[in-house]
Amino acid sequence: MKPHEMLTLAGAIAVAIAAIARFAELRRLRRNDLDRVGWMPWTGLFFVALMAAVILLGLAAREWAAG
C-alpha cells in the first residue's frame, strides 16, 4: 500500500468519525428530556476528528501530487 493510500484511508476514517460525532451532537441538542445531558463530549470529538481528517487528507494530496 502506497503512503498516500494509507493517509487517504486514515483521513476517510477520521471523516466518518467526525460525521458520526456531528450526528450525535445534533441528536443530543434535539433531545426531549433536557435533564438527560449525557457525558460524551461530541463537539470536542467532532473537532479533533475533523482536524485529523483535514491534515491527513492534505498530506495524502501532497504525497499523491508528488508522485
mmCIF file of the N, C-alpha and C atoms, coordinates in Angstrom:
data_MODEL
# 
_entry.id   MODEL 
# 
loop_
_atom_site.group_PDB 
_atom_site.id 
_atom_site.type_symbol 
_atom_site.label_atom_id 
_atom_site.label_alt_id 
_atom_site.label_comp_id 
_atom_site.label_asym_id 
_atom_site.label_entity_id 
_atom_site.label_seq_id 
_atom_site.pdbx_PDB_ins_code 
_atom_site.Cartn_x 
_atom_site.Cartn_y 
_atom_site.Cartn_z 
_atom_site.occupancy 
_atom_site.B_iso_or_equiv 
_atom_site.pdbx_formal_charge 
_atom_site.auth_seq_id 
_atom_site.auth_comp_id 
_atom_site.auth_asym_id 
_atom_site.auth_atom_id 
_atom_site.pdbx_PDB_model_num 
ATOM 1   N N  . MET A 1 1  ? 0.852   -1.177 0.000  1.00 0.00 ? 1  MET A N  1 
ATOM 2   C CA . MET A 1 1  ? 0.000   0.000  0.000  1.00 0.00 ? 1  MET A CA 1 
ATOM 3   C C  . MET A 1 1  ? 0.897   1.239  0.000  1.00 0.00 ? 1  MET A C  1 
ATOM 4   N N  . LYS A 1 2  ? 0.599   2.154  -0.887 1.00 0.00 ? 2  LYS A N  1 
ATOM 5   C CA . LYS A 1 2  ? 1.401   3.371  -1.014 1.00 0.00 ? 2  LYS A CA 1 
ATOM 6   C C  . LYS A 1 2  ? 1.088   4.337  0.132  1.00 0.00 ? 2  LYS A C  1 
ATOM 7   N N  . PRO A 1 3  ? 2.041   5.242  0.430  1.00 0.00 ? 3  PRO A N  1 
ATOM 8   C CA . PRO A 1 3  ? 1.819   6.174  1.554  1.00 0.00 ? 3  PRO A CA 1 
ATOM 9   C C  . PRO A 1 3  ? 0.570   7.038  1.389  1.00 0.00 ? 3  PRO A C  1 
ATOM 10  N N  . HIS A 1 4  ? 0.308   7.530  0.174  1.00 0.00 ? 4  HIS A N  1 
ATOM 11  C CA . HIS A 1 4  ? -0.870  8.389  0.015  1.00 0.00 ? 4  HIS A CA 1 
ATOM 12  C C  . HIS A 1 4  ? -2.165  7.595  0.163  1.00 0.00 ? 4  HIS A C  1 
ATOM 13  N N  . GLU A 1 5  ? -2.134  6.303  -0.144 1.00 0.00 ? 5  GLU A N  1 
ATOM 14  C CA . GLU A 1 5  ? -3.324  5.476  0.054  1.00 0.00 ? 5  GLU A CA 1 
ATOM 15  C C  . GLU A 1 5  ? -3.599  5.254  1.541  1.00 0.00 ? 5  GLU A C  1 
ATOM 16  N N  . MET A 1 6  ? -2.542  5.056  2.316  1.00 0.00 ? 6  MET A N  1 
ATOM 17  C CA . MET A 1 6  ? -2.717  4.891  3.766  1.00 0.00 ? 6  MET A CA 1 
ATOM 18  C C  . MET A 1 6  ? -3.233  6.180  4.404  1.00 0.00 ? 6  MET A C  1 
ATOM 19  N N  . LEU A 1 7  ? -2.690  7.320  3.961  1.00 0.00 ? 7  LEU A N  1 
ATOM 20  C CA . LEU A 1 7  ? -3.152  8.601  4.503  1.00 0.00 ? 7  LEU A CA 1 
ATOM 21  C C  . LEU A 1 7  ? -4.602  8.872  4.109  1.00 0.00 ? 7  LEU A C  1 
ATOM 22  N N  . THR A 1 8  ? -4.967  8.507  2.878  1.00 0.00 ? 8  THR A N  1 
ATOM 23  C CA . THR A 1 8  ? -6.346  8.695  2.431  1.00 0.00 ? 8  THR A CA 1 
ATOM 24  C C  . THR A 1 8  ? -7.300  7.823  3.238  1.00 0.00 ? 8  THR A C  1 
ATOM 25  N N  . LEU A 1 9  ? -6.915  6.589  3.488  1.00 0.00 ? 9  LEU A N  1 
ATOM 26  C CA . LEU A 1 9  ? -7.754  5.693  4.283  1.00 0.00 ? 9  LEU A CA 1 
ATOM 27  C C  . LEU A 1 9  ? -7.925  6.224  5.707  1.00 0.00 ? 9  LEU A C  1 
ATOM 28  N N  . ALA A 1 10 ? -6.837  6.661  6.317  1.00 0.00 ? 10 ALA A N  1 
ATOM 29  C CA . ALA A 1 10 ? -6.922  7.221  7.670  1.00 0.00 ? 10 ALA A CA 1 
ATOM 30  C C  . ALA A 1 10 ? -7.775  8.490  7.677  1.00 0.00 ? 10 ALA A C  1 
ATOM 31  N N  . GLY A 1 11 ? -7.638  9.319  6.645  1.00 0.00 ? 11 GLY A N  1 
ATOM 32  C CA . GLY A 1 11 ? -8.456  10.526 6.542  1.00 0.00 ? 11 GLY A CA 1 
ATOM 33  C C  . GLY A 1 11 ? -9.928  10.204 6.372  1.00 0.00 ? 11 GLY A C  1 
ATOM 34  N N  . ALA A 1 12 ? -10.231 9.172  5.591  1.00 0.00 ? 12 ALA A N  1 
ATOM 35  C CA . ALA A 1 12 ? -11.628 8.770  5.399  1.00 0.00 ? 12 ALA A CA 1 
ATOM 36  C C  . ALA A 1 12 ? -12.232 8.247  6.701  1.00 0.00 ? 12 ALA A C  1 
ATOM 37  N N  . ILE A 1 13 ? -11.447 7.524  7.470  1.00 0.00 ? 13 ILE A N  1 
ATOM 38  C CA . ILE A 1 13 ? -11.927 7.046  8.771  1.00 0.00 ? 13 ILE A CA 1 
ATOM 39  C C  . ILE A 1 13 ? -12.180 8.226  9.705  1.00 0.00 ? 13 ILE A C  1 
ATOM 40  N N  . ALA A 1 14 ? -11.297 9.213  9.675  1.00 0.00 ? 14 ALA A N  1 
ATOM 41  C CA . ALA A 1 14 ? -11.485 10.405 10.510 1.00 0.00 ? 14 ALA A CA 1 
ATOM 42  C C  . ALA A 1 14 ? -12.729 11.181 10.081 1.00 0.00 ? 14 ALA A C  1 
ATOM 43  N N  . VAL A 1 15 ? -12.994 11.243 8.774  1.00 0.00 ? 15 VAL A N  1 
ATOM 44  C CA . VAL A 1 15 ? -14.213 11.908 8.282  1.00 0.00 ? 15 VAL A CA 1 
ATOM 45  C C  . VAL A 1 15 ? -15.448 11.161 8.780  1.00 0.00 ? 15 VAL A C  1 
ATOM 46  N N  . ALA A 1 16 ? -15.407 9.835  8.755  1.00 0.00 ? 16 ALA A N  1 
ATOM 47  C CA . ALA A 1 16 ? -16.540 9.048  9.238  1.00 0.00 ? 16 ALA A CA 1 
ATOM 48  C C  . ALA A 1 16 ? -16.777 9.280  10.732 1.00 0.00 ? 16 ALA A C  1 
ATOM 49  N N  . ILE A 1 17 ? -15.709 9.331  11.506 1.00 0.00 ? 17 ILE A N  1 
ATOM 50  C CA . ILE A 1 17 ? -15.843 9.595  12.944 1.00 0.00 ? 17 ILE A CA 1 
ATOM 51  C C  . ILE A 1 17 ? -16.415 10.991 13.174 1.00 0.00 ? 17 ILE A C  1 
ATOM 52  N N  . ALA A 1 18 ? -15.948 11.969 12.394 1.00 0.00 ? 18 ALA A N  1 
ATOM 53  C CA . ALA A 1 18 ? -16.465 13.334 12.529 1.00 0.00 ? 18 ALA A CA 1 
ATOM 54  C C  . ALA A 1 18 ? -17.948 13.392 12.173 1.00 0.00 ? 18 ALA A C  1 
ATOM 55  N N  . ALA A 1 19 ? -18.352 12.668 11.138 1.00 0.00 ? 19 ALA A N  1 
ATOM 56  C CA . ALA A 1 19 ? -19.762 12.659 10.745 1.00 0.00 ? 19 ALA A CA 1 
ATOM 57  C C  . ALA A 1 19 ? -20.630 12.025 11.828 1.00 0.00 ? 19 ALA A C  1 
ATOM 58  N N  . ILE A 1 20 ? -20.164 10.940 12.406 1.00 0.00 ? 20 ILE A N  1 
ATOM 59  C CA . ILE A 1 20 ? -20.915 10.286 13.485 1.00 0.00 ? 20 ILE A CA 1 
ATOM 60  C C  . ILE A 1 20 ? -21.014 11.203 14.699 1.00 0.00 ? 20 ILE A C  1 
ATOM 61  N N  . ALA A 1 21 ? -19.916 11.871 15.038 1.00 0.00 ? 21 ALA A N  1 
ATOM 62  C CA . ALA A 1 21 ? -19.928 12.782 16.189 1.00 0.00 ? 21 ALA A CA 1 
ATOM 63  C C  . ALA A 1 21 ? -20.860 13.965 15.942 1.00 0.00 ? 21 ALA A C  1 
ATOM 64  N N  . ARG A 1 22 ? -20.875 14.478 14.725 1.00 0.00 ? 22 ARG A N  1 
ATOM 65  C CA . ARG A 1 22 ? -21.769 15.605 14.409 1.00 0.00 ? 22 ARG A CA 1 
ATOM 66  C C  . ARG A 1 22 ? -23.229 15.179 14.509 1.00 0.00 ? 22 ARG A C  1 
ATOM 67  N N  . PHE A 1 23 ? -23.539 13.999 13.981 1.00 0.00 ? 23 PHE A N  1 
ATOM 68  C CA . PHE A 1 23 ? -24.902 13.484 14.069 1.00 0.00 ? 23 PHE A CA 1 
ATOM 69  C C  . PHE A 1 23 ? -25.318 13.288 15.528 1.00 0.00 ? 23 PHE A C  1 
ATOM 70  N N  . ALA A 1 24 ? -24.412 12.756 16.336 1.00 0.00 ? 24 ALA A N  1 
ATOM 71  C CA . ALA A 1 24 ? -24.720 12.531 17.751 1.00 0.00 ? 24 ALA A CA 1 
ATOM 72  C C  . ALA A 1 24 ? -24.916 13.855 18.489 1.00 0.00 ? 24 ALA A C  1 
ATOM 73  N N  . GLU A 1 25 ? -24.136 14.864 18.133 1.00 0.00 ? 25 GLU A N  1 
ATOM 74  C CA . GLU A 1 25 ? -24.295 16.179 18.770 1.00 0.00 ? 25 GLU A CA 1 
ATOM 75  C C  . GLU A 1 25 ? -25.642 16.802 18.394 1.00 0.00 ? 25 GLU A C  1 
ATOM 76  N N  . LEU A 1 26 ? -26.031 16.698 17.139 1.00 0.00 ? 26 LEU A N  1 
ATOM 77  C CA . LEU A 1 26 ? -27.341 17.216 16.728 1.00 0.00 ? 26 LEU A CA 1 
ATOM 78  C C  . LEU A 1 26 ? -28.466 16.470 17.438 1.00 0.00 ? 26 LEU A C  1 
ATOM 79  N N  . ARG A 1 27 ? -28.300 15.176 17.582 1.00 0.00 ? 27 ARG A N  1 
ATOM 80  C CA . ARG A 1 27 ? -29.297 14.377 18.287 1.00 0.00 ? 27 ARG A CA 1 
ATOM 81  C C  . ARG A 1 27 ? -29.375 14.792 19.754 1.00 0.00 ? 27 ARG A C  1 
ATOM 82  N N  . ARG A 1 28 ? -28.223 15.063 20.366 1.00 0.00 ? 28 ARG A N  1 
ATOM 83  C CA . ARG A 1 28 ? -28.199 15.492 21.765 1.00 0.00 ? 28 ARG A CA 1 
ATOM 84  C C  . ARG A 1 28 ? -28.878 16.848 21.926 1.00 0.00 ? 28 ARG A C  1 
ATOM 85  N N  . LEU A 1 29 ? -28.666 17.746 20.964 1.00 0.00 ? 29 LEU A N  1 
ATOM 86  C CA . LEU A 1 29 ? -29.266 19.075 21.057 1.00 0.00 ? 29 LEU A CA 1 
ATOM 87  C C  . LEU A 1 29 ? -30.782 19.049 20.893 1.00 0.00 ? 29 LEU A C  1 
ATOM 88  N N  . ARG A 1 30 ? -31.301 18.055 20.175 1.00 0.00 ? 30 ARG A N  1 
ATOM 89  C CA . ARG A 1 30 ? -32.739 17.975 19.931 1.00 0.00 ? 30 ARG A CA 1 
ATOM 90  C C  . ARG A 1 30 ? -33.456 17.009 20.865 1.00 0.00 ? 30 ARG A C  1 
ATOM 91  N N  . ARG A 1 31 ? -32.845 16.651 21.982 1.00 0.00 ? 31 ARG A N  1 
ATOM 92  C CA . ARG A 1 31 ? -33.452 15.676 22.890 1.00 0.00 ? 31 ARG A CA 1 
ATOM 93  C C  . ARG A 1 31 ? -34.710 16.258 23.541 1.00 0.00 ? 31 ARG A C  1 
ATOM 94  N N  . ASN A 1 32 ? -35.624 15.375 23.895 1.00 0.00 ? 32 ASN A N  1 
ATOM 95  C CA . ASN A 1 32 ? -36.880 15.794 24.520 1.00 0.00 ? 32 ASN A CA 1 
ATOM 96  C C  . ASN A 1 32 ? -36.725 16.032 26.016 1.00 0.00 ? 32 ASN A C  1 
ATOM 97  N N  . ASP A 1 33 ? -35.968 15.181 26.676 1.00 0.00 ? 33 ASP A N  1 
ATOM 98  C CA . ASP A 1 33 ? -35.778 15.289 28.124 1.00 0.00 ? 33 ASP A CA 1 
ATOM 99  C C  . ASP A 1 33 ? -34.497 16.084 28.387 1.00 0.00 ? 33 ASP A C  1 
ATOM 100 N N  . LEU A 1 34 ? -34.636 17.352 28.753 1.00 0.00 ? 34 LEU A N  1 
ATOM 101 C CA . LEU A 1 34 ? -33.483 18.228 28.927 1.00 0.00 ? 34 LEU A CA 1 
ATOM 102 C C  . LEU A 1 34 ? -32.618 17.857 30.123 1.00 0.00 ? 34 LEU A C  1 
ATOM 103 N N  . ASP A 1 35 ? -33.135 17.027 31.024 1.00 0.00 ? 35 ASP A N  1 
ATOM 104 C CA . ASP A 1 35 ? -32.350 16.606 32.182 1.00 0.00 ? 35 ASP A CA 1 
ATOM 105 C C  . ASP A 1 35 ? -31.364 15.485 31.848 1.00 0.00 ? 35 ASP A C  1 
ATOM 106 N N  . ARG A 1 36 ? -31.535 14.857 30.706 1.00 0.00 ? 36 ARG A N  1 
ATOM 107 C CA . ARG A 1 36 ? -30.622 13.784 30.284 1.00 0.00 ? 36 ARG A CA 1 
ATOM 108 C C  . ARG A 1 36 ? -29.542 14.395 29.394 1.00 0.00 ? 36 ARG A C  1 
ATOM 109 N N  . VAL A 1 37 ? -28.500 14.926 30.010 1.00 0.00 ? 37 VAL A N  1 
ATOM 110 C CA . VAL A 1 37 ? -27.494 15.678 29.257 1.00 0.00 ? 37 VAL A CA 1 
ATOM 111 C C  . VAL A 1 37 ? -26.447 14.799 28.600 1.00 0.00 ? 37 VAL A C  1 
ATOM 112 N N  . GLY A 1 38 ? -26.197 13.624 29.107 1.00 0.00 ? 38 GLY A N  1 
ATOM 113 C CA . GLY A 1 38 ? -25.173 12.752 28.532 1.00 0.00 ? 38 GLY A CA 1 
ATOM 114 C C  . GLY A 1 38 ? -23.787 13.118 29.025 1.00 0.00 ? 38 GLY A C  1 
ATOM 115 N N  . TRP A 1 39 ? -22.802 12.289 28.685 1.00 0.00 ? 39 TRP A N  1 
ATOM 116 C CA . TRP A 1 39 ? -21.445 12.501 29.193 1.00 0.00 ? 39 TRP A CA 1 
ATOM 117 C C  . TRP A 1 39 ? -20.406 12.549 28.085 1.00 0.00 ? 39 TRP A C  1 
ATOM 118 N N  . MET A 1 40 ? -20.791 12.250 26.856 1.00 0.00 ? 40 MET A N  1 
ATOM 119 C CA . MET A 1 40 ? -19.822 12.194 25.762 1.00 0.00 ? 40 MET A CA 1 
ATOM 120 C C  . MET A 1 40 ? -19.590 13.595 25.191 1.00 0.00 ? 40 MET A C  1 
ATOM 121 N N  . PRO A 1 41 ? -18.327 14.030 25.080 1.00 0.00 ? 41 PRO A N  1 
ATOM 122 C CA . PRO A 1 41 ? -18.038 15.369 24.529 1.00 0.00 ? 41 PRO A CA 1 
ATOM 123 C C  . PRO A 1 41 ? -18.063 15.347 22.997 1.00 0.00 ? 41 PRO A C  1 
ATOM 124 N N  . TRP A 1 42 ? -19.256 15.322 22.409 1.00 0.00 ? 42 TRP A N  1 
ATOM 125 C CA . TRP A 1 42 ? -19.388 15.165 20.963 1.00 0.00 ? 42 TRP A CA 1 
ATOM 126 C C  . TRP A 1 42 ? -18.774 16.315 20.192 1.00 0.00 ? 42 TRP A C  1 
ATOM 127 N N  . THR A 1 43 ? -18.885 17.533 20.691 1.00 0.00 ? 43 THR A N  1 
ATOM 128 C CA . THR A 1 43 ? -18.328 18.681 19.977 1.00 0.00 ? 43 THR A CA 1 
ATOM 129 C C  . THR A 1 43 ? -16.809 18.594 19.907 1.00 0.00 ? 43 THR A C  1 
ATOM 130 N N  . GLY A 1 44 ? -16.174 18.267 21.003 1.00 0.00 ? 44 GLY A N  1 
ATOM 131 C CA . GLY A 1 44 ? -14.720 18.124 21.010 1.00 0.00 ? 44 GLY A CA 1 
ATOM 132 C C  . GLY A 1 44 ? -14.253 16.974 20.135 1.00 0.00 ? 44 GLY A C  1 
ATOM 133 N N  . LEU A 1 45 ? -14.978 15.869 20.184 1.00 0.00 ? 45 LEU A N  1 
ATOM 134 C CA . LEU A 1 45 ? -14.643 14.722 19.348 1.00 0.00 ? 45 LEU A CA 1 
ATOM 135 C C  . LEU A 1 45 ? -14.787 15.072 17.867 1.00 0.00 ? 45 LEU A C  1 
ATOM 136 N N  . PHE A 1 46 ? -15.837 15.805 17.528 1.00 0.00 ? 46 PHE A N  1 
ATOM 137 C CA . PHE A 1 46 ? -16.033 16.247 16.145 1.00 0.00 ? 46 PHE A CA 1 
ATOM 138 C C  . PHE A 1 46 ? -14.880 17.131 15.695 1.00 0.00 ? 46 PHE A C  1 
ATOM 139 N N  . PHE A 1 47 ? -14.490 18.074 16.537 1.00 0.00 ? 47 PHE A N  1 
ATOM 140 C CA . PHE A 1 47 ? -13.416 18.998 16.165 1.00 0.00 ? 47 PHE A CA 1 
ATOM 141 C C  . PHE A 1 47 ? -12.095 18.265 15.949 1.00 0.00 ? 47 PHE A C  1 
ATOM 142 N N  . VAL A 1 48 ? -11.742 17.377 16.863 1.00 0.00 ? 48 VAL A N  1 
ATOM 143 C CA . VAL A 1 48 ? -10.478 16.638 16.748 1.00 0.00 ? 48 VAL A CA 1 
ATOM 144 C C  . VAL A 1 48 ? -10.492 15.743 15.508 1.00 0.00 ? 48 VAL A C  1 
ATOM 145 N N  . ALA A 1 49 ? -11.601 15.051 15.267 1.00 0.00 ? 49 ALA A N  1 
ATOM 146 C CA . ALA A 1 49 ? -11.688 14.171 14.100 1.00 0.00 ? 49 ALA A CA 1 
ATOM 147 C C  . ALA A 1 49 ? -11.649 14.970 12.802 1.00 0.00 ? 49 ALA A C  1 
ATOM 148 N N  . LEU A 1 50 ? -12.299 16.121 12.776 1.00 0.00 ? 50 LEU A N  1 
ATOM 149 C CA . LEU A 1 50 ? -12.286 16.942 11.566 1.00 0.00 ? 50 LEU A CA 1 
ATOM 150 C C  . LEU A 1 50 ? -10.892 17.490 11.290 1.00 0.00 ? 50 LEU A C  1 
ATOM 151 N N  . MET A 1 51 ? -10.209 17.939 12.320 1.00 0.00 ? 51 MET A N  1 
ATOM 152 C CA . MET A 1 51 ? -8.843  18.440 12.120 1.00 0.00 ? 51 MET A CA 1 
ATOM 153 C C  . MET A 1 51 ? -7.914  17.323 11.657 1.00 0.00 ? 51 MET A C  1 
ATOM 154 N N  . ALA A 1 52 ? -8.065  16.139 12.225 1.00 0.00 ? 52 ALA A N  1 
ATOM 155 C CA . ALA A 1 52 ? -7.256  14.995 11.789 1.00 0.00 ? 52 ALA A CA 1 
ATOM 156 C C  . ALA A 1 52 ? -7.542  14.666 10.330 1.00 0.00 ? 52 ALA A C  1 
ATOM 157 N N  . ALA A 1 53 ? -8.813  14.718 9.940  1.00 0.00 ? 53 ALA A N  1 
ATOM 158 C CA . ALA A 1 53 ? -9.178  14.427 8.553  1.00 0.00 ? 53 ALA A CA 1 
ATOM 159 C C  . ALA A 1 53 ? -8.581  15.446 7.599  1.00 0.00 ? 53 ALA A C  1 
ATOM 160 N N  . VAL A 1 54 ? -8.654  16.710 7.950  1.00 0.00 ? 54 VAL A N  1 
ATOM 161 C CA . VAL A 1 54 ? -8.105  17.761 7.083  1.00 0.00 ? 54 VAL A CA 1 
ATOM 162 C C  . VAL A 1 54 ? -6.597  17.589 6.926  1.00 0.00 ? 54 VAL A C  1 
ATOM 163 N N  . ILE A 1 55 ? -5.918  17.339 8.022  1.00 0.00 ? 55 ILE A N  1 
ATOM 164 C CA . ILE A 1 55 ? -4.458  17.179 7.966  1.00 0.00 ? 55 ILE A CA 1 
ATOM 165 C C  . ILE A 1 55 ? -4.082  15.928 7.174  1.00 0.00 ? 55 ILE A C  1 
ATOM 166 N N  . LEU A 1 56 ? -4.727  14.800 7.470  1.00 0.00 ? 56 LEU A N  1 
ATOM 167 C CA . LEU A 1 56 ? -4.391  13.552 6.787  1.00 0.00 ? 56 LEU A CA 1 
ATOM 168 C C  . LEU A 1 56 ? -4.699  13.620 5.295  1.00 0.00 ? 56 LEU A C  1 
ATOM 169 N N  . LEU A 1 57 ? -5.850  14.173 4.938  1.00 0.00 ? 57 LEU A N  1 
ATOM 170 C CA . LEU A 1 57 ? -6.188  14.259 3.517  1.00 0.00 ? 57 LEU A CA 1 
ATOM 171 C C  . LEU A 1 57 ? -5.307  15.275 2.797  1.00 0.00 ? 57 LEU A C  1 
ATOM 172 N N  . GLY A 1 58 ? -4.903  16.327 3.486  1.00 0.00 ? 58 GLY A N  1 
ATOM 173 C CA . GLY A 1 58 ? -3.964  17.280 2.893  1.00 0.00 ? 58 GLY A CA 1 
ATOM 174 C C  . GLY A 1 58 ? -2.609  16.651 2.639  1.00 0.00 ? 58 GLY A C  1 
ATOM 175 N N  . LEU A 1 59 ? -2.129  15.866 3.590  1.00 0.00 ? 59 LEU A N  1 
ATOM 176 C CA . LEU A 1 59 ? -0.861  15.158 3.401  1.00 0.00 ? 59 LEU A CA 1 
ATOM 177 C C  . LEU A 1 59 ? -0.968  14.119 2.289  1.00 0.00 ? 59 LEU A C  1 
ATOM 178 N N  . ALA A 1 60 ? -2.112  13.451 2.204  1.00 0.00 ? 60 ALA A N  1 
ATOM 179 C CA . ALA A 1 60 ? -2.314  12.466 1.142  1.00 0.00 ? 60 ALA A CA 1 
ATOM 180 C C  . ALA A 1 60 ? -2.306  13.138 -0.222 1.00 0.00 ? 60 ALA A C  1 
ATOM 181 N N  . ALA A 1 61 ? -2.934  14.295 -0.326 1.00 0.00 ? 61 ALA A N  1 
ATOM 182 C CA . ALA A 1 61 ? -2.943  15.019 -1.600 1.00 0.00 ? 61 ALA A CA 1 
ATOM 183 C C  . ALA A 1 61 ? -1.537  15.469 -1.979 1.00 0.00 ? 61 ALA A C  1 
ATOM 184 N N  . ARG A 1 62 ? -0.772  15.893 -0.993 1.00 0.00 ? 62 ARG A N  1 
ATOM 185 C CA . ARG A 1 62 ? 0.604   16.316 -1.269 1.00 0.00 ? 62 ARG A CA 1 
ATOM 186 C C  . ARG A 1 62 ? 1.459   15.138 -1.739 1.00 0.00 ? 62 ARG A C  1 
ATOM 187 N N  . GLU A 1 63 ? 1.311   13.989 -1.087 1.00 0.00 ? 63 GLU A N  1 
ATOM 188 C CA . GLU A 1 63 ? 2.046   12.789 -1.498 1.00 0.00 ? 63 GLU A CA 1 
ATOM 189 C C  . GLU A 1 63 ? 1.628   12.339 -2.899 1.00 0.00 ? 63 GLU A C  1 
ATOM 190 N N  . TRP A 1 64 ? 0.318   12.392 -3.170 1.00 0.00 ? 64 TRP A N  1 
ATOM 191 C CA . TRP A 1 64 ? -0.189  11.975 -4.475 1.00 0.00 ? 64 TRP A CA 1 
ATOM 192 C C  . TRP A 1 64 ? 0.324   12.898 -5.575 1.00 0.00 ? 64 TRP A C  1 
ATOM 193 N N  . ALA A 1 65 ? 0.341   14.202 -5.305 1.00 0.00 ? 65 ALA A N  1 
ATOM 194 C CA . ALA A 1 65 ? 0.806   15.168 -6.304 1.00 0.00 ? 65 ALA A CA 1 
ATOM 195 C C  . ALA A 1 65 ? 2.311   15.045 -6.551 1.00 0.00 ? 65 ALA A C  1 
ATOM 196 N N  . ALA A 1 66 ? 3.046   14.639 -5.528 1.00 0.00 ? 66 ALA A N  1 
ATOM 197 C CA . ALA A 1 66 ? 4.495   14.498 -5.675 1.00 0.00 ? 66 ALA A CA 1 
ATOM 198 C C  . ALA A 1 66 ? 4.858   13.261 -6.498 1.00 0.00 ? 66 ALA A C  1 
ATOM 199 N N  . GLY A 1 67 ? 3.925   12.343 -6.604 1.00 0.00 ? 67 GLY A N  1 
ATOM 200 C CA . GLY A 1 67 ? 4.174   11.170 -7.441 1.00 0.00 ? 67 GLY A CA 1 
ATOM 201 C C  . GLY A 1 67 ? 4.620   10.055 -6.651 1.00 0.00 ? 67 GLY A C  1 
# 
